[in-house]
Structures are given as C-alpha cells and as structure tokens.
Amino acid sequence: GYVSKSAVALINLVPSDSDTGRLSDYNNLLTRNIEFFFPSKVPHGTEASAERDSDVAENKIGLRCIHCAHIPQCITAATFFPRSIGSIASGLGTIGSRHFGLGKCPVAGPEKVKQMLQYKK
C-alpha cells in the first residue's frame, strides 16, 4: 500500500534470541518480515480504509511488509491497520496469508514465500 514519505518504522518485531522458542517457526518468520509503522495518514485501499473509510483517524499505527514498505503502488494486504491491540494477531495473519501466502509480495521472492508456506503447515 501507499506509505507517505513521513512514515516511520516504530518497533522491530523480531524476537531476541532468548524469545524465539516462544513462537512457532512460522510466526518467527512473519515477525522478521513485518513491522509496525506510523504513517502520516491511513492510505485508501488498505484493509482499514476498505472497511471504514469515513471513520479512520489519521496517525494510526499499522503493520506492513518490510519488503514493500516503500513501494508507492497498492499491493494486496501489504499493510494492515488494527482496530485494537487485540487485533494485531489478526493483522499478522492477514499479511501472512493474503500477502505472502498468495504470492502478492513482489519483492520477497519465491523462496521466502515457499519457506512461509512450509512453516505454516
């Protein structure tokens, strides 16, 4: 999806070495390929805007594919704006299945997608 030039990556989701055993191989891989970010506004064509364009507040924290972060075109499920803390897991799953799982990421490459599909099993 579109990310303004003023978007800032906020939090690295990659677990420390001592925490990697707490997540499945699939979730470890996802957290290495998705980041939180803070855009200047919620772009049209994203999961959040498609559902509720009229009431999306600017300056929301979102999740995005690290590989597509600076591609200006709208790419299927490359970004997700959770409604609440509780829906962050849903956002990770959406990006994992609809963006990486369906091969929509034009940057990650087929090997990364194949690895994600193998780990998801």
HUDAQUI-V919276 format. One line per field, one symbol per residue. ss: DSSP state (~ for helix, > for strand, _ for the rest). psi: psi as a letter, one per 30 degrees, with the letter a starting at -180 (. if undefined). burial: # if it has 9 or more other C-alpha atoms within 8 Angstrom, else .. Layout:
ss = ???
psi = ???
burial = ???
//
This chain:
ss = _______>>__________~~~__~~~~~~~__>>>>>________~~~~~~~~~_____>>>>>_____________>>____~~~~~~~~~~~~~~~~_________~~~~~~~~~~~_
psi = lkklfgkkkekkfklleffffflleeeeeeffgklkljlfljkkgleeeeehefgkklhkklklkfegegkflkkkgflkjkflefgeeeeeeeeeefeeeggfjfeeleeeeeeeeeff.
burial = ###...#.#...#.#....#..#..#.################..#####..#..#..#######.###.#..#########....##..##.########.###..#....#..##....
//
